[in-house]
């Protein structure tokens, strides 16, 4: 999952070196994790489609902003310009014809 974290208060530090995720959870854990991400993404798309606001500390879509703002802009445009099944169909065609 491509996540962008935004720190609204407090300090951050930069760490040099590589990061390794040695997560040894079972398949059920991974499926549940995917389902949580999929649910969160569906909620975000519904918020965009129906112009609902979750909180004051949300990402404002911007073409010239940081990575999170650019992703929000892309999601907003994708959601407003395509039908629900179009992205799924395009993904299926990409996998079917190009892999």
C-alpha positions in Angstrom: 0.0 0.0 0.0 1.4 3.3 -1.0 0.9 5.4 2.2 1.9 9.0 2.8 2.2 10.0 6.4 1.7 13.6 7.4 2.8 14.8 10.9 0.6 17.6 12.0 2.4 18.3 15.3 5.7 17.2 16.9 9.1 16.6 15.4 10.4 14.1 12.9 13.9 12.8 12.3 15.7 11.3 9.3 17.4 7.9 9.7 20.2 6.9 7.4 20.3 3.3 6.2 18.0 0.6 4.9 14.7 -0.5 6.5 13.7 -4.2 6.4 10.3 -5.4 7.2 10.7 -9.0 8.5 7.0 -9.6 9.2 6.3 -13.3 9.7 2.6 -13.2 10.2 0.4 -15.9 8.7 -1.9 -15.6 5.6 -5.0 -14.8 7.6 -3.2 -11.7 9.0 -2.2 -10.5 5.6 -5.7 -11.0 4.2 -7.2 -9.1 7.1 -4.6 -6.3 6.5 -5.5 -6.1 2.8 -9.2 -6.0 3.7 -8.7 -3.1 6.1 -6.7 -1.2 3.4 -9.4 -1.9 0.8 -12.2 -0.7 3.2 -10.2 2.5 3.9 -9.7 3.1 0.2 -13.4 2.6 -0.5 -14.3 5.0 2.3 -11.9 7.6 0.8 -13.4 7.2 -2.7 -16.9 7.6 -1.2 -15.8 10.8 0.6 -14.5 12.2 -2.7 -17.6 11.2 -4.7 -20.1 12.7 -2.2 -17.9 15.6 -1.0 -17.8 14.5 2.6 -15.2 15.8 5.0 -13.7 13.5 7.7 -11.8 16.0 9.8 -9.9 19.3 9.7 -6.6 17.5 9.4 -7.1 16.0 6.0 -5.0 16.2 2.9 -6.1 19.0 0.4 -5.8 17.7 -3.2 -3.2 19.8 -5.0 -1.4 19.1 -8.3 1.6 21.2 -7.1 1.7 19.9 -3.5 3.6 17.2 -1.7 3.3 13.5 -2.6 0.2 13.0 -0.5 -1.6 16.0 -2.0 -0.7 14.8 -5.5 -2.1 11.4 -4.8 -5.3 12.9 -3.4 -5.7 15.0 -6.5 -5.2 11.9 -8.8 -7.8 9.9 -6.8 -10.3 12.8 -6.9 -10.0 13.2 -10.6 -10.1 9.4 -11.2 -13.2 9.0 -9.0 -15.0 11.9 -10.6 -14.2 11.0 -14.3 -14.7 7.3 -14.4 -17.5 4.9 -13.5 -17.0 2.5 -10.6 -16.1 -0.5 -12.8 -13.8 1.3 -15.2 -10.6 1.2 -13.1 -11.2 -2.5 -12.4 -11.8 -3.2 -16.1 -8.6 -1.3 -17.1 -6.6 -3.1 -14.5 -7.9 -6.5 -15.7 -7.1 -5.7 -19.3 -3.6 -4.6 -18.4 -2.9 -7.8 -16.5 -4.6 -10.0 -19.1 -2.9 -8.5 -22.2 0.4 -7.4 -21.0 1.6 -10.0 -18.4 
